[in-house]
Amino acid sequence: MVSVPLHGHTPGQTGFLLSSGGVKLLVVADLLHNGAVQFARPDISIQYDNDPKHAAEVRRKTLQRAADEQFLIAASHLPFPSVGTVKVDGEGFRFEPLPNNSAEMSLYDFTVKDIKGEDFPLEKLKGKKVMIVNVASKCGLTPQYEQLQALYTKYGADGKFVIVGFPANNFNAQEPGTNAEIAEFCSTRFRVTFPMMEKISVKGDDMHPLYRYLTEKKENGVVDAPVTWNFQKFLFDEKGNLVAVVPPKVKPDAQPIIDWLDGKPVDWNELKVEK
């Protein structure tokens, strides 16, 4: 837990940033009094602020940080459940409260950053079949990029299927590069055109919240599926249901995956590692 100065409403107002399991929550005290107004217009203060101008400056800076770092905020003056995420919306922000029950969480509730640092709301994937895969540039499985791109070229052309790649350096430091270096590698080596996200952690204490959802049954309501190596694949149907977790060594164009994309019946027990 770390204290965060939030001076303005009162000279000594302080928030607290709590971190656990890769998830961060900032308790903002009286930084916000009217969420319906102050998210969209953080420059608007109330008559009870000790220093209205400074309060507005701190509010904007804090909301921008929450949006950039994708941590949760909690404020006593927000309506129940009073906890949620902050998204940039035009010149201001918007508040997206957490569902009342984690079982109600879905893939579409997450917003991640693409490899250029721009917001990539997963709600834009509604109505599509989705493959989420953690990737690495210096792995024995890196040639799977070729099959991933071929799959995306064939099945993504009509907009009904998308692959989302997440570079991760969790396994033997096999993704050491910067986001810019990773983007250059993917473009020049494999001509990747499917969406690539910024580098994240997919396991451990600093695991990204999306991967906590993907890998923990208490979050996704379906299965515990810890990431075991680079190129583990999570498959979602058009309604955001998790339908299969494909082991890293199973190639992206394995027959059960092709059958799934073609709309044919699939026995996921037939997934085999090709030698």
matplotlib code that plots the C-alpha trace (Angstrom):
import matplotlib.pyplot as plt

x = [0.0, 1.4, 0.1, -0.8, -1.0, -4.4, -4.3, -6.9, -10.2, -8.3, -4.6, -3.6, -6.0, -4.4, -5.3, -4.0, -2.9, -3.3, -1.6, -2.2, -1.8, -1.1, -4.3, -4.1, -6.8, -6.6, -8.9, -9.3, -11.1, -12.9, -11.2, -14.6, -18.0, -20.2, -19.2, -21.9, -20.2, -16.5, -15.4, -16.5, -15.5, -12.7, -12.1, -15.4, -14.9, -17.3, -17.6, -16.3, -12.8, -10.1, -8.2, -10.6, -8.0, -5.5, -8.2, -9.2, -5.5, -5.0, -8.3, -7.4, -3.9, -5.1, -7.9, -5.4, -3.0, -5.8, -6.7, -3.1, -2.1, -5.5, -5.9, -9.2, -10.4, -12.8, -14.6, -17.1, -19.2, -19.7, -22.9, -22.7, -20.5, -18.3, -15.3, -14.4, -12.1, -11.5, -11.4, -10.4, -13.5, -12.9, -11.4, -12.5, -13.1, -15.8, -16.2, -17.0, -18.2, -17.3, -20.1, -21.5, -20.3, -17.1, -19.0, -20.6, -17.3, -16.7, -14.0, -15.7, -15.2, -11.5, -9.6, -6.0, -3.2, -2.1, 1.5, 1.4, 0.1, -3.5, -6.6, -8.0, -11.4, -12.2, -15.8, -15.1, -14.6, -18.3, -19.8, -16.4, -14.6, -11.4, -8.0, -5.9, -2.3, 0.8, 3.8, 7.6, 10.2, 13.1, 11.2, 11.4, 7.7, 8.1, 7.6, 3.9, 3.6, 3.5, 0.5, -1.2, -0.9, -2.0, -5.1, -5.9, -5.5, -7.9, -10.5, -10.2, -10.9, -14.6, -14.2, -15.7, -12.5, -9.6, -6.3, -5.0, -1.3, 0.2, 4.0, 5.2, 8.7, 7.7, 9.4, 13.2, 13.2, 12.3, 10.6, 13.2, 12.5, 10.6, 7.2, 8.7, 11.2, 8.6, 6.3, 9.2, 10.1, 6.5, 6.1, 9.4, 9.9, 6.3, 4.3, 1.9, -1.3, -3.5, -3.8, -0.7, -0.9, 1.8, 4.1, 2.5, 3.0, 0.8, 1.7, 3.0, 2.3, 2.4, 0.0, -2.2, -5.9, -7.0, -4.8, -6.1, -9.5, -8.3, -6.5, -8.6, -11.9, -13.0, -12.8, -13.9, -16.4, -15.1, -11.6, -8.3, -5.8, -2.5, -0.2, 2.5, 4.7, 4.7, 1.9, -0.9, -4.2, -7.6, -10.5, -13.8, -17.0, -19.0, -20.8, -17.6, -17.8, -14.4, -14.7, -11.1, -7.6, -5.0, -1.6, 1.4, 2.9, -0.4, -0.1, -2.7, -3.9, -4.6, -7.6, -9.9, -9.3, -9.9, -13.2, -14.2, -13.6, -15.5, -18.5, -18.1, -18.6, -15.4, -14.0, -11.4, -10.0, -8.5, -6.0, -2.6, 0.9, 2.5, 6.1]
y = [0.0, 3.4, 6.8, 9.2, 13.0, 14.3, 17.8, 20.3, 19.5, 19.7, 20.7, 17.2, 15.0, 11.6, 8.6, 5.1, 2.8, -0.9, -3.6, -7.3, -10.1, -7.6, -5.6, -2.1, -0.1, 3.6, 4.9, 8.5, 9.9, 13.2, 13.7, 13.3, 14.4, 14.1, 11.4, 12.3, 15.6, 15.4, 12.5, 14.3, 17.7, 17.2, 21.0, 21.5, 21.8, 22.3, 25.2, 23.1, 22.6, 24.4, 25.1, 24.6, 25.2, 22.8, 20.2, 20.3, 19.9, 16.9, 15.3, 15.5, 14.2, 11.3, 10.3, 10.3, 8.1, 5.7, 5.5, 5.1, 2.5, 0.7, 0.5, 0.5, 3.5, 3.6, 6.8, 7.1, 9.6, 7.4, 5.2, 1.5, -0.4, 2.7, 0.8, 0.7, 1.7, 5.0, 5.5, 8.6, 10.0, 13.0, 15.8, 14.2, 10.7, 8.2, 5.8, 2.1, 0.5, -3.1, -5.7, -6.5, -10.1, -11.3, -14.1, -11.5, -10.4, -11.1, -10.7, -7.6, -5.8, -5.3, -2.6, -3.2, -1.2, -2.0, -2.2, 1.6, 2.4, 3.1, 1.9, -1.4, -2.1, -5.8, -5.0, -4.2, -8.0, -8.7, -10.9, -12.4, -15.6, -14.7, -16.3, -14.7, -15.8, -14.9, -14.5, -14.3, -13.5, -15.7, -19.0, -22.3, -21.8, -18.4, -19.9, -20.3, -16.6, -18.0, -20.2, -17.5, -15.0, -17.6, -18.3, -14.6, -14.0, -16.8, -16.5, -12.8, -11.3, -11.2, -9.6, -12.6, -13.9, -12.0, -13.0, -10.8, -11.2, -10.3, -10.3, -11.6, -12.1, -14.6, -17.7, -17.7, -14.0, -14.9, -11.6, -9.1, -6.3, -3.1, -2.7, -0.9, -3.7, -6.4, -4.6, -4.3, -8.0, -9.1, -6.9, -7.6, -11.3, -12.6, -9.8, -9.9, -7.9, -9.2, -6.9, -6.9, -5.5, -4.0, -6.4, -7.6, -10.3, -13.4, -15.0, -14.2, -11.3, -8.8, -10.7, -8.5, -8.4, -9.8, -12.9, -13.3, -13.6, -16.0, -18.3, -18.5, -20.3, -18.0, -15.1, -16.7, -19.2, -22.0, -23.4, -22.9, -22.6, -21.1, -20.2, -22.8, -21.4, -19.0, -19.4, -20.7, -20.0, -19.0, -19.4, -17.4, -17.7, -14.9, -14.3, -14.1, -17.6, -19.4, -22.5, -24.0, -23.5, -24.7, -25.8, -23.9, -26.7, -27.3, -25.3, -22.6, -24.4, -27.7, -29.5, -28.9, -25.2, -25.2, -27.2, -24.6, -21.7, -23.6, -24.0, -27.8, -29.9, -30.1, -32.6, -30.6, -33.8, -34.4, -31.6, -33.1, -31.8, -32.2, -33.4]
z = [0.0, -1.0, 0.0, -2.9, -2.3, -3.6, -2.2, -3.2, -1.5, 1.7, 2.2, 3.3, 1.4, 0.7, -1.3, -1.0, -3.9, -3.0, -5.1, -5.0, -7.5, -10.4, -9.7, -8.4, -6.6, -5.8, -3.1, -4.0, -0.9, -1.8, -5.2, -6.8, -5.4, -8.5, -10.8, -13.3, -13.9, -12.8, -14.9, -18.1, -16.7, -14.2, -14.2, -12.3, -8.6, -5.7, -3.3, -0.4, -2.1, -0.1, -3.4, -6.3, -9.0, -7.5, -6.8, -10.5, -11.6, -9.3, -10.3, -14.0, -13.4, -11.3, -13.7, -16.6, -14.6, -13.7, -17.5, -18.6, -16.0, -16.0, -12.3, -10.4, -8.4, -5.5, -4.2, -1.4, -3.4, -6.4, -6.6, -5.7, -6.3, -6.2, -7.8, -11.4, -14.2, -15.9, -19.7, -21.7, -23.4, -25.6, -23.5, -20.3, -18.9, -18.2, -15.3, -15.9, -12.7, -12.0, -12.2, -8.8, -9.1, -10.6, -12.3, -14.4, -15.9, -19.5, -22.1, -23.3, -20.0, -20.6, -22.3, -23.1, -24.8, -28.3, -29.3, -30.1, -26.7, -27.8, -26.0, -27.5, -25.9, -26.2, -26.5, -30.2, -30.6, -30.0, -32.7, -33.7, -32.9, -31.0, -30.4, -27.7, -27.7, -25.7, -28.1, -28.0, -30.5, -29.4, -28.6, -30.3, -31.0, -32.6, -36.1, -35.1, -36.1, -39.7, -39.0, -37.0, -39.8, -42.4, -40.2, -39.8, -43.6, -44.4, -41.7, -40.6, -44.0, -43.5, -40.0, -38.2, -36.7, -35.0, -33.4, -30.6, -29.7, -26.3, -26.2, -22.8, -21.4, -18.7, -20.1, -20.1, -21.1, -24.7, -25.4, -24.2, -26.8, -26.5, -28.0, -31.0, -31.5, -31.2, -33.8, -36.2, -35.8, -36.4, -39.4, -41.2, -40.3, -40.5, -42.1, -39.1, -39.7, -36.8, -33.7, -31.5, -28.0, -25.8, -23.8, -20.6, -17.9, -18.2, -14.9, -11.5, -9.1, -11.9, -14.2, -16.3, -15.1, -18.5, -18.0, -14.5, -16.0, -18.7, -16.4, -13.2, -13.0, -10.2, -12.7, -16.0, -14.5, -16.8, -16.1, -14.4, -17.2, -16.2, -19.0, -19.3, -22.1, -25.0, -27.6, -25.4, -27.1, -25.6, -28.0, -27.6, -29.6, -31.0, -27.7, -25.6, -24.2, -23.6, -25.6, -25.5, -24.2, -26.7, -25.4, -26.6, -28.7, -30.6, -33.8, -34.6, -37.7, -35.9, -37.3, -34.4, -34.6, -38.4, -37.8, -35.2, -37.6, -40.3, -38.0, -37.8, -34.7, -32.7, -30.2, -28.4, -26.9, -30.3, -30.0, -30.6, -30.5, -33.9, -33.9]

ax = plt.figure().add_subplot(projection="3d")
ax.plot(x, y, z, "-o")
ax.set_aspect("equal")
plt.show()
